[in-house]
Amino acid sequence: MAKTENDDDLLLEQFFQPARQMELADDGFTQRVKHRLPDRTLRLSRIWTAACVIVGVVVFTLLGGWHVLLGWGLRLMTTMPTTGQLAQLWLMLLVATALVLSEVVRREPRLRLY
């Protein structure tokens, strides 16, 4: 009968089972060390976010994004038939900005004022 890889895995697991269940008394030393280690995922997340923002700003600038936004805004304002609709547009932009900012503050605790 041929030995399979599963048999080897089972034998290894049985061999190391007592060591897995054994606990060393370190008086909480391991937990204290783990809590003092820097959170690598948070640091990498911030670096990745900063890099993406920088790349986005550079690409936006190189492709003339400001000209597109300015042209769109001017065209929107000049084609509004009445000033009442323009006021509604600014009100909608203000409400949308407030909603986005409130969501950002809700998700990022360090930006809270209270």
N, C-alpha and C positions, 0 to 999 in steps of 0.2 A: 504494500500500500504506500502510495507516494505522499510525502509530507507537503502540505499546502502552506501558503503564506498566512492564512488565518490561524493555522495551528501554531505557527511561530509567534504570532501576535498574542494568542491566548496564553502561551507559555511565559512570554515576557510580562504580560499583565499579572499573571499569578505570582511570578517571582517578585515583582515590585509592589504588590498589594500591601504587605506589612509596612513598607516604608511610606506609602501614600497615606496610611491612616495614622502614622506617628506624628505627634506635634512636639515641637521644641519649645520649651519655656523661654521666652525672650523678654518677658515683662513689658510687652507692647512695643518693643523696639522697632519691629518691622513696620507696624502701622504708623509710628511717628515718622520713620524715614519716608514711607510712601506719601504721607501728607505734605512733607517738605519738598518733595521733588516737583519741579515745574511741570505744569500741564502742557505737554508737547502738542497735543491736538489744538489747544486754544491758540498757541503761538503760531503754529502752521496755518491755522484758519485766518488769523489776522494778516500774516504775510501774504497769503494767497489773495485775500480781499484787496489789500493795498496794491498788489501787483496788477490785478484785474482793473482796478479803478485807474491806475496810471496808464495802462495800455488803452483803456477806453477813452480817456481824455486825449491821449496822443492821437489815436485814430480819428476821433471826432474832430480835432483841430486840423489834422492833415487833410481830411476829406472835405473841409469847409462846412462843417456842421453849423457854425455860428451864422454863416450867410443864409443857410437854408432856414434856420429858425427865425432869423430876423425877417427874411422875405415872407415867410408864412405868417408871422405876426402882423407885419404891415399890411399884407393882402387881406387878412382877416379883419383888421380894424377898418380898412378903407371900404370894404364891401358890405359892412353892416349898414342896413338901410336906416336904422334909427339909433339914437343914443340909448334908448331903453334896452335894446338887445345887447348893446355893448356893456351896459351895467350888469345885465344878467350873466354875460360871459365872465366878467371879473368876479362876480359873486360865486359862480360855479368853480372858478379857479381857486378862489380863496377857501371854499369849503373842501375841495379836493386836497389842497395843500394841508389844511388842518387835519383831515382824516389820515393822510399819509404820515404826518408828524406824530399824531397820537399813536398810530400803530408802531412806529419806530420806537417811541418812548416806552410803549407797553412791552415790546420785545427786548429792549436793552435796559436793564435795571439801573445801570450806572448813569443814565441820562435823566433819571427821575429827579424832580425838584423837592419831593417830600421824603 
